[in-house]
Amino acid sequence: MATDYDAPRKNEEELSEDSLEELKTRRTDKQSAAVDEDEAEAADSYELPGADLSGEELLVRVLPAQADEFTCASCFLVRHRSQIARERNGLLFCKECEG
């Protein structure tokens, strides 16, 4: 947006008046409270937590733990060795579980 540097500047009072007028006009603008969504379509796209997925096949390549990774004994997530917070009885714990 171009700025006219020669135009007289508005003071704080004029700026607040403009803002109040804008707010009043926004308040008078009626917005629809109804949502335009078909309930049947929404229900069809929603998947229940106990849905039967036995017919689905996942194509994910699983890599073994790398030399610079460990499995946290608390959350069982594979993390980088820089995340080791402590070791107890040969078990490694990450910083998030110990934090």
CORZI-V85627 format. One record per helix or strand. SS is the DSSP state (A for helix, B for strand). FROM is the first residue (numbers start at 1). LEN is the number of residues. If there is no record, write none. Layout:
[[SS FROM LEN] [SS FROM LEN]]
//
This chain:
[[A 12 17] [A 39 7] [B 69 3] [B 78 3] [A 81 3] [B 84 5] [B 91 4] [A 95 4]]
//
